[in-house]
Amino acid sequence: MAATSNDDLFPDVRNPQGTRVINNRCLLRTQDGYCVVLVSGIVLAHYAVTDRMAEAHAMVSLVEQGWATQIVKGSVLDIDT
C-alpha cells in the first residue's frame, strides 16, 4: 500500500510562519525583525535579523554546546558547509 500526499492525517497542521526546526530540540523563530534560538524551550540567543555576527555566534554556540551538528546548522542558514 503506497502512501500519497492525500494520506496526510493532519493536513492543516504546520509549523507557524517564521519557525524553522533545526532538530528535535532546537527551533529558530523569526518575528518582527528579530530571531530567537530556542533549545528545549529555553532561549539560547536572540538577535536582529540584520545582525549577521550575532546569527553566526548563535549557530556556533549550538554546535559547540552539542545541540546541533554543523551539517544541520548549514541547512538552517541555507548555506553550504
Secondary structure, 3 states (H helix, E strand, C coil): CCCCHHHCCCCCCCCCCCEEECCCCEEEEEECCEEEEEECCEEEEEEECCCHHHHHHHHHHHHHCCCCCHHHHHHHHCCCC
